[in-house]
Amino acid sequence: MNAIAQKKKTKHCLLRPTAQHSKIDSNASPFMAINVKIHDRLARIAMSGHFNFQAHRDFKKSYAPLLGDATVNEIWVEMSKVDYLDISALGMLMLLNERAKAVNKPVALISTCGMVLRALEMANFSKTFNIKHIRPENRALFG
């Protein structure tokens, strides 16, 4: 793929390196924001920042109520603003998927790009998850 095609493909990704992200201190606790919205039987968990082990409690708190919510049929995890992902985050996504399957709720990973998409591809997550590339204008559905 040439550079222009690659640039067009990932144009909507919001991965901007900053001084904060250039060096990762294992003792640091970079901010992870999680926002959950439900619209027409679809729950969207939008995340931004570092998705690592330090986010596990907040991540579980965000999806646990959705599993028992009869008004939710499907769960989307939006990752367009996730700028760091580690192996524990992959494990957390797998746990969510297992628990959601147990209650017949499919999980999709949406708007993945950059390093996050490469990590998901290397872990063969496309065999386990539906990975959707949602255009920015279509994300407005959830505000």
N, C-alpha and C positions, 0 to 999 in steps of 0.2 A: 504494500500500500504506500503510495507516495505521500510526501509531507502535507500537501494540500488536502488530500482526502482524509488523512489522519486528523488534521486540524478541524475539518468540518465535522467529522464523526464525534469528536470530544469537545466541541465548541461550548456546549451547555454545562460542562462540568465546572464545578466551583473549587477546584483544587489550586490553591495559591500558596506556594511555600512562603513561610515567614521565618523570622529569626527564632521565634518560639519553637517552630517545628524542625529547624535545621539540626538541632541537637536534642536528642531525647534522653532525659535523665530517668533512670529506672525508678527513682524515688519520687519523681514529680507526679502530680495528679492533674494532667491537662483536663480542661473542662469538656464535658460531654453533655450536650443538650438533647433531650428526647421529648417529642411532642406527639400526642396521640389524638387522632380525630376519627370519628365514625360518620360515614355518609352513605346512605342507601345500601346498608348491609355490608359495607366494605370498610374495614379499619385500616388506617394508615399510621404506621409508626415512623415518624420522620426523625432522623438522627443527624447530629452535626458534631464535629470535633473528633477526638480520639476514641475509637471503639476498642477498648482493651479490658483486661480483667477488672480494673477499678470501676468499670461501668456495669458490672454484672448485676448488682442489686437493683439499680435503676432500670436496667433493661428488663429484668424479670418482672418488676413492678409494673412496667408499661404493658407487657403482653399478658400477664396472668389473668387479669379481669376479662380480657377479650375472649379467652378460651371458654369461659362459662357464660358468656353473653349470647343469648339466643338471637339477638338482633344482628349479630355479626356472622357472615357466611365465609368471608375471605379476609386474610391479613396481608397487607403490603408493608414491606420494610423499605422505606426510601433511604438511600445511601448517597445521594448526590453531594451532600455536604460533609461526608465522613472523609477526613483527611489522613487517618491512620487506622490500621486494622492489624491485629495480631492473631496468633493461633488460638488464644482463648476466646476471641470474638467469633472465630469460625465455629468453635465448640458451642458457644451460646446460640448461634444461629441454628446449628444442628439440633440442639435441645428444643428450641422453639418449634422447629419443624416436626420433630417426633411428637411433642405434646399436642400440637395442632392437628396432626394426622389422627391422633387418638380420638379427637372430637370432630373429625371430618371437616376440618377447616384448612383449605390450601393456603400455603404461604408463598408469596412472590417477593423477590428482591427486585426493587425498581430503581432506575436511574443510577446504576452503578457505573463508575468510570475510573480512569486513571489507575493508580496503584491498587485501589480496592477491587476493580474489575479483574486486574491481572492476578491478584491473590485468589479470588474466587475461581478463576479459570484454572489456575495451577492446582487448586484443591478439587477440581472436577465438580464444582457445585452445580453446574448446569445439568448434571445427571440427577441431582436431588431436588433442586429448586427450579421454579420457573423464573428466569431472569428476564425482566422486561426493561426496555429502554424507552422511557416516557419522555416525550418532548416537553420542554419547560412550559410552553403555553397550555399544555394539557394538565399540568400539575396544579393549575389555578383552581381546579375543581375543589381542592381541599383548603384553599386560602393560604 
